[in-house]
């Protein structure tokens, strides 16, 4: 699966969420509301999630392999850094 487009939208609110992103895969599938978050160890990407009844969050969609997760992380953060530059 290939990432064909990434669009980043900077957050206007204060806090750890710095931006949101939409990711297109193979020009046929879009994932919306990916978050770029400032954590203790720097920026990371948070996949779209929903709150469960017990208050925990569960990802709605997510990469299966560590390699593809790293690929998504790198692409989204690279686009975020270009957007803020």
C-alpha positions in Angstrom: 0.0 0.0 0.0 1.3 3.4 -1.0 0.7 6.8 0.6 -0.3 9.0 -2.4 -1.3 12.2 -0.6 -1.1 13.9 2.8 -2.9 17.1 3.8 -2.1 18.8 7.1 -4.3 21.3 8.8 -2.8 23.2 11.7 -4.7 23.3 15.0 -5.8 26.7 16.2 -6.1 25.6 19.8 -3.5 25.5 22.5 -2.5 22.1 23.8 -0.6 19.0 22.7 -2.6 18.5 19.4 -0.6 20.5 16.9 -2.4 19.5 13.7 -4.8 17.2 11.9 -4.1 15.3 8.7 -5.9 13.4 6.0 -4.0 10.6 4.4 -4.8 9.0 1.0 -3.8 5.5 0.2 -3.3 4.2 -3.3 -5.6 7.0 -4.6 -8.6 5.0 -3.4 -8.9 5.2 0.4 -8.8 8.2 2.7 -8.1 8.3 6.5 -9.3 11.5 8.1 -8.6 13.1 11.5 -5.1 11.7 12.1 -3.6 13.9 14.8 -0.1 15.3 15.1 0.6 15.4 18.8 3.5 16.9 20.9 4.4 14.2 23.5 7.2 13.9 26.1 9.6 12.5 23.5 8.6 14.8 20.6 6.0 14.6 17.8 4.0 11.5 17.1 1.0 10.5 15.0 -2.3 9.4 16.6 -4.8 7.5 14.5 -8.5 8.3 14.6 -10.1 6.9 17.6 -13.4 6.7 19.6 -14.0 6.7 23.3 -15.4 3.5 24.7 -17.9 3.3 27.6 -15.2 2.6 30.1 -13.5 5.9 29.1 -10.6 4.2 27.2 -9.9 5.1 23.5 -9.8 2.6 20.7 -8.3 3.3 17.3 -10.9 3.1 14.5 -8.3 2.3 11.9 -4.6 1.6 12.2 -1.6 0.1 10.4 -1.0 -3.6 11.0 2.8 -3.6 10.6 5.4 -1.5 12.4 7.0 -0.7 9.0 3.8 0.9 7.6 3.1 2.7 10.9 6.6 4.2 10.7 5.9 5.2 7.0 2.7 7.0 8.0 4.4 8.7 10.9 7.3 9.9 8.8 5.0 11.2 5.9 2.6 13.0 8.2 5.3 14.6 10.4 7.3 15.7 7.3 4.2 17.4 5.9 3.5 19.0 9.2 7.0 20.4 9.4 6.7 21.8 5.9 3.4 23.4 6.8 4.8 25.2 9.9 8.0 26.4 8.0 
